[in-house]
Amino acid sequence: MEIHIDYNGNTYHGVATPYEDSILDGEPFKFKLVIDEEDKGMLTRTGSGWESDTLEPGLAEVIGKYLHEWYR
């Protein structure tokens, strides 16, 4: 799905693709991210929020909440 996020005065555009093996209660908990045409790896929902190895924690959390709301 396409994503458009405003965070700390910047706008990020990209694509979040759910991993098919990561569905729990009808909602994916793991996504492959491409932001501003750059592969950002995986975004994962954990027990305490959203995590990414390549994004700052605040941005990962904002993107994760955006995805969660879309699937609700």
C-alpha positions as CSV (number, residue, x, y, z in Angstrom):
1,M,0.0,0.0,0.0
2,E,1.1,3.5,-0.6
3,I,2.0,5.6,2.4
4,H,2.4,9.4,2.8
5,I,3.6,10.5,6.2
6,D,4.4,13.9,7.6
7,Y,7.0,13.7,10.4
8,N,9.1,16.4,12.0
9,G,8.6,18.8,9.2
10,N,9.3,16.3,6.4
11,T,7.0,14.4,4.1
12,Y,7.8,10.8,3.3
13,H,6.3,8.9,0.4
14,G,6.6,5.2,-0.1
15,V,5.2,1.7,-0.2
16,A,4.6,-0.7,2.7
17,T,4.2,-4.4,1.6
18,P,3.0,-6.8,4.2
19,Y,4.8,-10.1,4.6
20,E,2.2,-12.8,3.9
21,D,3.4,-15.0,6.8
22,S,2.9,-12.2,9.3
23,I,-0.9,-12.0,9.7
24,L,-2.3,-12.0,13.2
25,D,-6.1,-11.4,13.8
26,G,-6.4,-10.2,10.2
27,E,-3.7,-7.6,10.4
28,P,-0.1,-7.8,9.2
29,F,2.6,-7.2,11.9
30,K,5.6,-7.1,9.5
31,F,6.1,-4.9,6.4
32,K,8.8,-4.4,3.8
33,L,9.3,-0.6,3.5
34,V,10.5,1.5,0.6
35,I,10.5,5.2,1.5
36,D,11.4,7.9,-0.9
37,E,12.5,5.2,-3.4
38,E,15.0,3.8,-0.9
39,D,14.7,0.3,0.6
40,K,14.3,0.7,4.3
41,G,14.0,-3.0,5.2
42,M,11.5,-4.3,7.6
43,L,9.0,-2.6,10.0
44,T,7.8,-4.9,12.7
45,R,5.1,-4.5,15.3
46,T,6.3,-5.7,18.7
47,G,4.6,-5.9,22.1
48,S,5.8,-2.4,22.8
49,G,5.2,-0.6,19.5
50,W,6.9,-0.6,16.1
51,E,10.6,-1.2,15.3
52,S,12.9,-0.8,12.3
53,D,16.6,-1.3,12.0
54,T,16.9,1.6,9.6
55,L,14.4,4.3,10.7
56,E,14.5,6.4,13.8
57,P,12.1,5.1,16.4
58,G,9.7,8.0,16.2
59,L,9.3,7.7,12.4
60,A,8.9,3.9,12.7
61,E,6.1,4.4,15.3
62,V,4.3,7.0,13.1
63,I,4.4,4.7,10.1
64,G,3.3,1.7,12.1
65,K,0.3,3.6,13.5
66,Y,-0.6,4.7,10.0
67,L,-0.6,1.1,8.8
68,H,-2.5,-0.1,11.8
69,E,-5.3,2.4,11.3
70,W,-5.5,1.5,7.6
71,Y,-6.1,-2.2,8.5
72,R,-8.7,-1.5,11.1
